[in-house]
Amino acid sequence: MLMTIALILLVLWALGVFAFKVTAGVIHLLLIVAIVVGLIQLFRGRRTV
């Protein structure tokens, strides 16, 4: 779930950078959120029961 959110945020960031010329702050905010979510997913990992 978190990895999906990170992937979506990275895609939105890339679209903002290359296609829409969105405000720089918004683009970097999306990138930071995507990285944080990815790191959370990496450190938590998949827990098996």
Number of C-alpha atoms within 10 A of each C-alpha: 8 14 15 12 14 22 16 14 21 19 15 15 21 15 14 18 15 9 9 9 10 13 10 10 9 12 19 14 13 20 19 16 15 24 16 13 19 18 15 13 15 12 8 9 9 8 5 4 3
